[in-house]
Amino acid sequence: MNEENGNRSLSTDSVNGPSLLNTSLAGSARSLFSSPFASSTLAVSISFLLIFYFRFVTSPDAEPCADAFYHVAISQQGATCYAARTFPKMSMSAWKDSFYDKELAFHFAIEKICGLQRLLGFDTSPPFHMLTSVFILFFLISFAYCLARFSVKSSLFWFLLMLSTSPYFLTRMTMLRPHLLGMGLMLLSTALISQVNSWRRLYLPLFCAFLYVYSYSQPHFILLPAIAFALVKFRKDPGLAFLIPSSAALGLFFGLLLHPQFPATFTVWKIQSIDVPLKMLGSNVPVFLGEEMLRPSSQFYLENLGVFLLFAFNSMLLLAGIRRFRGIQCSESALALYLISAVASFGLIFSYRPIEYACPLSVISCAVLTSEFSKAKIPFLQNFLARPAFLRLAKFSLCIIALLFLSYASSHTQRRKYLPFNELSDWWRDRGFPENTRIANLLWSDFPQLFYSLPECQYLFGLDPMFGYWSDPGKVSKIELFRTGQIRLSPDELSSITGARFAFVSFYCPPLAKDMFDSGFRLVYQGKDGWLFDLDPSENPTR
């Protein structure tokens, strides 16, 4: 009898033992994958794959933005360019005599990443998929950190909401441009500035502002979170509220002052941050500033309606908490984030560029407001959030919406592809033209690809035409009138204005090339990348 009990006991233990072990392992696995770190890692990974897939589908063998070529080209010059006080490669620009690398940290990072790629045996020629991936990942990690700092679980929901809100934002996420670094630093700075609750932490806005000077062309944007948090802290501590933006402003000042390219830092900052916006607000714009600097079209508002709907939802949620439930107090962080997203969303009235901040900050604002109001046990919101099946359906629906937006954005941007001007550079080097030969790039937007393909040549202007206009308003205005067909110039006149031996027109502007050819300009090169005209017919173009 005892033996049977013993066998029965042994049999039960042998069955329960593995069962208990499996239950324990399953519980450990669930605990691991439900941890905040695992949730953030999963969200960042899936979002990264979606963005990279979008970039690869829309631009498998090209770049979605021409500016990438300039950033890679200047990073290849290394320290010689980081500390340079002049930029002779632009003969008709403020940079010629007062050069300031506005994105020095971005270019330094590109240089090191490309060096690591070469060390590992990877190709560093365009398209720059691997290079861009690093900055996309940095932004997504910054987004996850910002959510975690404001006590919001970094679930995939908020990442997908950010990616599906605006096709234009998703498109800009795929570009190798400093705004990827700038957006990430803005989110990190917002999270760090929110921690300033005493004068001992005033070094945080100072440090963030100082770093921003070396990373982005509009460093004063860092004042936005500093002022927002100062406003919400004003009633409680007016002195600290005053010191937060003051500390950030001091960081900006010392960043520009201690920069290796001082004093050009202040000159270039004034042109880009004061002169350009003033020209944008007025009607007297002498040169084409670029599509992204213009006032958005009605089509843009329709295609990116999600950003404005999200801001409206945040506004209604905030008003509902203030007016219907007076006992509920939003945290300082929730109010500050709402103010930041409100300013960025309002900026979309004047330019496309604020989408870079309006989209992620509106999502973070929504996440914080929703999280705080759900904990406050508001009846209608509590009922909404307390239904797991409904939430799963909502998240599944959002995934479908994200994929639909991804598909739409893919078809919307397939026609925008940029390649280096390799055919022109091969033709040029085969003929052995001397170094620093000046080529008049009549389209300022051609400069990045020209500089990347033929860094040994000299050009007129690029990147921001206002730098050219500031340098010589009369000549740049005349070139712009010639480019747009409003006036006609002879080869001698164009050569006299630009001081160039050649004039180049890319394939983006065939009407201009046709007008020049019909007007007697001597065509010496025609290829897939554009047309090159000789402004001095007496010279032999093969030399």
C-alpha positions in Angstrom: 0.0 0.0 0.0 2.8 2.4 0.9 4.6 1.4 -2.2 1.6 2.2 -4.3 1.3 5.6 -2.6 5.0 6.2 -3.1 4.7 5.3 -6.8 1.6 7.5 -7.1 3.4 10.3 -5.4 6.4 9.9 -7.5 4.2 9.8 -10.6 2.4 13.0 -9.6 5.7 14.7 -8.9 7.1 13.6 -12.2 4.0 15.1 -14.0 3.8 18.3 -11.9 7.5 18.9 -12.0 7.8 19.8 -15.7 4.4 21.4 -15.6 5.6 23.8 -12.9 8.8 24.4 -14.7 7.0 25.2 -17.9 4.6 27.5 -16.1 7.6 29.2 -14.5 9.4 29.6 -17.8 6.3 30.9 -19.5 5.8 33.4 -16.7 9.4 34.5 -16.9 9.1 35.0 -20.7 5.9 37.0 -20.3 7.6 39.1 -17.7 10.6 39.7 -19.9 8.6 40.7 -23.0 6.2 42.9 -21.0 9.0 44.8 -19.3 9.4 48.5 -20.3 12.8 47.9 -21.9 11.5 45.0 -24.0 8.4 47.0 -25.0 10.5 49.9 -26.1 13.0 47.7 -28.0 10.1 46.0 -29.8 8.5 49.3 -30.7 11.8 50.9 -31.9 12.7 47.8 -34.0 9.4 47.5 -35.8 9.3 51.2 -36.4 12.8 51.2 -37.7 12.0 48.3 -40.1 8.9 50.1 -41.4 10.8 53.4 -42.1 13.8 51.5 -43.6 11.4 49.5 -45.8 9.7 52.7 -46.9 13.1 54.3 -47.8 14.3 51.2 -49.6 11.1 50.9 -51.6 10.9 54.5 -52.6 14.6 55.0 -53.3 16.4 51.7 -53.7 19.2 53.0 -55.9 19.1 56.8 -55.2 18.7 59.4 -52.4 15.3 60.9 -51.6 16.9 64.3 -51.0 19.8 66.1 -52.8 21.2 67.6 -49.7 22.6 64.3 -48.5 25.4 64.6 -51.1 26.6 67.8 -49.6 26.6 66.4 -46.0 28.6 63.4 -47.1 31.0 65.4 -49.2 31.8 67.9 -46.5 32.2 65.2 -43.9 34.8 63.6 -46.2 37.0 66.7 -45.9 37.2 66.2 -42.2 38.9 68.6 -39.8 40.2 70.9 -42.5 36.6 72.0 -43.1 35.3 71.9 -39.5 37.7 74.6 -38.5 37.8 76.6 -41.8 36.8 80.3 -41.6 36.1 80.5 -45.3 34.5 78.3 -48.0 36.0 79.2 -51.4 34.0 76.5 -53.2 31.2 79.0 -53.2 32.2 82.2 -55.0 29.0 84.0 -54.7 27.9 83.3 -51.1 28.3 84.7 -47.6 30.1 81.4 -46.9 33.0 82.5 -49.2 34.4 84.8 -46.5 32.4 83.9 -43.4 31.9 80.1 -43.2 30.3 78.4 -40.2 29.5 74.6 -40.4 26.0 74.8 -38.9 25.8 71.0 -38.5 29.4 70.2 -37.4 28.3 67.4 -35.0 26.2 65.8 -37.8 29.1 65.9 -40.3 31.5 64.6 -37.6 29.2 61.7 -37.0 28.9 60.9 -40.7 32.7 60.9 -41.0 33.1 58.4 -38.2 30.3 56.2 -39.4 31.7 56.1 -42.9 35.1 55.3 -41.5 33.6 52.4 -39.6 31.8 51.2 -42.7 35.0 51.2 -44.7 36.8 49.4 -41.8 34.1 46.6 -41.9 34.3 46.4 -45.7 31.0 48.1 -46.5 30.5 50.4 -49.5 30.1 54.0 -48.7 28.9 55.2 -52.1 25.3 56.3 -52.6 22.6 55.4 -51.8 23.4 56.0 -48.2 21.0 53.4 -46.7 23.3 52.3 -43.9 24.3 55.8 -43.0 20.8 57.1 -42.8 19.7 54.1 -40.7 22.0 55.2 -37.9 20.2 58.6 -37.6 16.8 57.1 -37.9 17.6 54.7 -35.1 18.9 57.6 -33.0 15.6 59.5 -33.4 13.5 56.5 -32.6 15.5 55.8 -29.4 15.1 59.4 -28.4 11.4 59.1 -28.9 11.3 56.0 -26.7 13.4 57.8 -24.0 11.1 60.8 -24.1 8.0 58.6 -23.6 9.7 56.8 -20.7 10.8 60.0 -19.1 7.2 61.1 -19.0 6.1 57.7 -17.5 4.4 56.5 -20.7 4.9 52.9 -21.7 6.8 52.9 -25.0 4.2 50.7 -26.7 4.2 50.1 -30.4 0.9 52.0 -30.5 2.5 55.5 -30.0 5.2 54.7 -32.6 2.7 53.7 -35.2 0.6 56.7 -34.4 3.6 58.9 -35.1 4.4 57.2 -38.4 0.8 57.1 -39.7 -0.1 60.7 -38.8 1.7 62.4 -41.7 3.0 61.0 -45.0 5.2 64.1 -45.3 6.8 63.5 -41.9 7.4 59.9 -42.8 9.1 61.0 -46.1 11.4 63.4 -44.2 12.3 60.5 -41.8 14.0 58.8 -44.7 16.3 61.7 -45.6 20.0 61.9 -44.7 19.7 65.4 -43.3 20.5 67.1 -40.0 16.9 67.3 -39.0 17.1 63.7 -38.0 19.7 64.6 -35.5 17.9 67.8 -34.6 14.6 66.0 -33.9 16.2 63.5 -31.7 18.1 66.1 -29.8 14.9 68.2 -29.4 13.1 65.2 -27.8 16.0 64.4 -25.5 16.3 68.1 -24.6 12.6 68.3 -23.8 12.9 65.3 -21.5 16.0 66.7 -19.8 14.6 70.3 -19.4 11.5 68.8 -17.8 13.7 67.6 -14.9 14.7 71.2 -13.9 13.0 71.6 -10.6 15.7 73.6 -8.8 18.5 76.0 -9.7 21.0 73.1 -9.3 19.7 71.6 -12.5 20.0 74.7 -14.6 23.0 73.2 -16.3 20.6 70.9 -18.3 19.1 73.6 -20.6 22.5 75.2 -20.9 24.1 72.0 -22.0 21.3 71.1 -24.4 21.5 74.5 -26.0 25.3 74.4 -26.3 25.1 71.0 -28.0 22.3 72.1 -30.3 24.5 74.9 -31.7 26.9 72.2 -33.1 24.2 70.0 -34.4 21.4 71.9 -36.2 21.2 75.1 -38.3 18.3 76.5 -36.2 19.8 76.2 -32.6 17.4 78.7 -31.2 14.6 76.2 -31.5 15.8 74.8 -28.2 14.3 77.8 -26.5 10.8 76.4 -27.3 10.8 73.6 -24.6 12.7 75.9 -22.3 10.1 78.7 -22.5 7.2 76.1 -22.4 8.4 74.6 -19.1 9.1 78.1 -17.7 5.5 79.2 -18.4 4.0 76.2 -16.5 6.4 76.7 -13.6 5.9 80.4 -13.3 3.1 80.4 -10.7 4.9 78.1 -8.4 8.5 79.5 -8.8 8.8 82.7 -10.9 12.6 82.9 -10.3 13.3 79.4 -11.6 10.9 80.0 -14.5 12.9 83.0 -15.6 16.2 81.1 -15.2 15.3 78.1 -17.4 15.1 80.0 -20.8 17.9 82.3 -19.6 20.1 79.3 -19.1 19.2 78.0 -22.5 19.9 81.4 -24.1 23.3 81.5 -22.4 24.1 78.0 -23.8 23.3 79.3 -27.3 25.5 82.3 -26.8 28.5 80.4 -25.5 28.0 77.8 -28.2 28.2 80.4 -31.0 31.0 82.2 -29.2 33.2 79.2 -28.4 32.7 77.6 -31.8 36.0 77.1 -33.8 34.5 79.2 -36.7 33.5 82.2 -34.6 32.7 85.1 -35.5 31.1 83.7 -38.7 28.7 81.8 -36.4 26.7 85.0 -35.6 26.7 86.2 -39.2 25.5 83.0 -40.6 22.9 82.5 -37.8 21.5 86.0 -38.4 21.1 85.3 -42.2 19.4 82.0 -41.8 17.4 82.6 -38.6 16.4 86.3 -39.0 16.8 87.4 -42.6 15.2 84.3 -44.2 12.1 84.2 -42.0 11.5 87.9 -42.5 11.7 87.4 -46.3 9.3 84.4 -45.9 6.8 86.5 -44.0 7.0 89.3 -46.5 6.1 89.1 -50.1 9.5 90.4 -51.3 11.4 87.1 -51.8 14.1 87.8 -54.5 15.1 84.2 -54.9 13.3 80.8 -54.7 13.9 79.6 -51.1 13.0 76.0 -51.7 9.7 74.1 -51.6 10.0 73.2 -47.9 10.4 76.9 -46.9 7.2 78.0 -48.6 3.8 78.3 -47.2 2.1 74.8 -47.4 -0.6 74.2 -50.1 -4.1 73.1 -49.4 -3.2 69.7 -50.7 -0.6 69.4 -48.0 -3.2 70.1 -45.3 -5.5 67.4 -46.7 -2.7 64.8 -47.0 -1.4 65.5 -43.5 -4.7 66.1 -41.8 -3.7 63.6 -39.1 -1.4 66.1 -37.5 -4.1 68.6 -37.0 -6.7 66.1 -35.9 -4.3 64.8 -33.3 -3.7 68.4 -32.0 -7.5 68.9 -32.0 -7.9 65.7 -30.0 -5.3 66.9 -27.5 -7.0 70.2 -27.2 -10.4 68.7 -26.5 -8.9 66.3 -24.0 -7.3 69.1 -22.2 -10.4 71.2 -22.2 -12.5 68.3 -21.0 -10.3 67.8 -18.0 -10.3 71.5 -17.1 -14.0 72.3 -17.7 -15.9 69.1 -16.9 -13.7 67.7 -14.1 -12.3 70.7 -12.2 -10.8 68.5 -9.6 -8.2 67.2 -12.1 -5.0 69.0 -12.5 -2.7 68.3 -15.4 0.9 67.9 -14.6 3.4 70.6 -15.6 4.9 68.2 -18.1 1.5 67.6 -19.8 0.8 71.3 -20.1 4.3 72.1 -21.4 4.2 69.3 -24.0 0.9 70.6 -25.2 2.3 74.1 -25.5 5.3 72.9 -27.5 3.2 70.9 -29.9 0.7 73.8 -30.2 3.5 76.2 -31.4 4.9 73.6 -33.8 1.5 72.9 -35.2 0.7 76.6 -35.6 4.0 77.0 -37.5 2.7 74.7 -40.2 0.6 77.7 -41.4 3.8 79.4 -42.6 6.2 76.5 -43.6 6.4 72.8 -44.1 9.4 72.4 -41.8 7.6 72.5 -38.4 6.2 69.1 -39.2 9.5 67.7 -37.9 8.5 68.8 -34.4 4.7 69.0 -34.6 4.3 65.3 -35.4 6.4 63.6 -32.7 5.6 66.1 -30.0 1.9 66.0 -30.6 2.0 62.2 -30.3 4.0 62.5 -27.0 1.6 65.1 -25.8 -1.3 62.8 -26.6 0.4 59.9 -24.8 1.0 61.9 -21.6 -2.5 63.5 -21.5 -4.2 60.1 -22.1 -2.0 58.4 -19.5 -2.7 61.1 -16.8 -6.4 61.4 -17.5 -6.9 57.6 -17.4 -5.3 57.5 -14.0 -7.6 60.2 -12.8 -10.6 57.9 -13.3 -12.7 60.1 -15.6 -15.8 58.1 -16.2 -16.1 58.3 -20.0 -12.3 57.9 -20.5 -12.0 55.2 -17.9 -14.7 53.1 -19.7 -12.9 53.6 -23.0 -9.5 52.5 -21.6 -10.8 49.6 -19.5 -11.9 47.5 -22.5 -8.9 45.4 -23.6 -10.8 44.0 -26.6 -11.6 47.5 -27.8 -8.0 48.7 -27.3 -6.7 45.7 -29.3 -9.1 46.5 -32.1 -8.0 50.2 -32.0 -4.3 49.2 -32.2 -4.9 46.7 -35.0 -6.8 49.4 -36.9 -3.9 51.8 -36.4 -1.5 49.2 -37.8 -3.7 48.9 -40.9 -3.8 52.8 -41.2 0.0 52.9 -40.8 0.4 50.5 -43.6 -2.0 52.4 -45.8 -0.2 55.6 -45.2 3.1 53.8 -45.9 1.7 52.6 -49.2 0.4 56.1 -50.1 3.6 57.8 -49.1 5.6 55.3 -51.2 3.7 56.1 -54.4 3.7 59.8 -53.5 7.5 60.1 -53.4 8.7 57.5 -56.0 9.3 60.3 -58.6 11.7 62.1 -56.3 15.1 60.5 -56.7 18.6 62.1 -56.6 21.8 60.6 -58.0 25.3 62.0 -58.1 26.5 63.6 -61.3 28.9 60.8 -62.1 28.6 61.0 -65.8 29.5 64.7 -65.8 32.5 64.1 -63.4 33.9 61.4 -65.6 33.6 63.6 -68.7 35.3 66.5 -66.8 38.2 64.5 -65.4 38.9 62.8 -68.8 39.6 66.3 -70.2 41.9 67.4 -67.4 40.5 70.8 -66.5 42.5 72.7 -63.8 41.4 72.6 -60.2 39.1 75.3 -58.9 37.7 76.0 -62.4 34.5 77.9 -61.7 31.2 76.3 -62.9 28.1 78.6 -62.6 25.3 76.4 -61.1 22.4 78.5 -62.2 20.1 76.3 -60.0 21.4 76.7 -56.5 19.8 73.3 -55.6 22.3 71.6 -57.9 25.2 72.4 -55.6 25.1 69.3 -53.4 25.4 66.8 -56.2 28.0 68.9 -58.0 30.1 69.3 -54.8 29.9 65.6 -54.2 30.8 64.6 -57.7 33.3 67.4 -58.5 34.7 68.7 -55.2 37.7 70.1 -57.0 35.6 72.7 -58.8 34.3 76.1 -57.6 30.6 77.0 -57.8 28.3 80.0 -57.2 26.0 79.2 -54.3 23.9 76.4 -52.8 21.9 75.0 -49.9 20.3 78.3 -49.0 20.1 80.9 -51.7 19.7 83.7 -49.2 23.5 83.3 -48.5 24.1 84.2 -52.1 21.6 87.0 -52.1 23.2 88.4 -48.9 26.6 88.3 -50.6 25.6 90.1 -53.8 21.9 91.0 -54.1 22.2 92.6 -57.6 24.0 89.7 -59.3 22.0 86.9 -57.6 18.7 88.7 -58.5 19.8 88.9 -62.1 20.8 85.2 -62.2 17.4 84.4 -60.7 15.6 86.5 -63.4 17.7 84.7 -66.1 16.9 81.3 -64.6 13.2 81.9 -64.6 13.2 83.3 -68.2 12.3 86.9 -67.2 15.4 88.3 -68.9 17.9 87.1 -71.5 21.7 87.2 -71.1 24.4 86.5 -73.6 27.3 84.1 -72.8 29.6 87.1 -72.2 27.1 88.8 -69.9 26.6 85.6 -67.8 30.4 85.1 -67.7 30.8 88.7 -66.5 28.2 88.4 -63.8 29.4 85.0 -62.5 33.1 85.0 -63.3 32.7 81.4 -64.5 34.1 79.6 -67.5 31.2 77.1 -67.6 27.5 77.1 -66.8 25.7 73.9 -65.7 22.0 73.2 -65.8 20.8 69.9 -64.4 18.2 67.7 -66.0 15.7 69.0 -63.4 15.3 72.2 -65.5 15.3 71.4 -69.3 13.5 74.6 -70.3 16.4 76.7 -69.1 18.9 74.5 -71.0 16.8 74.8 -74.2 16.6 78.6 -73.8 20.3 78.9 -73.4 21.0 76.7 -76.4 18.5 78.7 -78.5 20.2 81.9 -77.4 23.6 80.9 -78.7 25.3 79.3 -75.6 27.8 76.7 -76.7 26.9 73.3 -75.5 30.0 71.1 -74.7 28.4 68.4 -72.6 25.0 66.6 -72.6 24.3 63.6 -70.4 21.8 62.0 -68.0 22.7 64.5 -65.3 22.3 67.7 -67.4 24.0 70.2 -69.8 27.3 72.1 -69.6 27.8 75.3 -71.6 31.1 77.0 -72.4 30.9 80.7 -71.7 34.1 81.4 -73.5 33.9 80.0 -77.0 37.5 81.1 -77.8 38.8 78.5 -75.4 39.0 74.8 -76.2 36.6 72.9 -74.0 38.7 69.8 -74.2 41.5 71.5 -72.1 
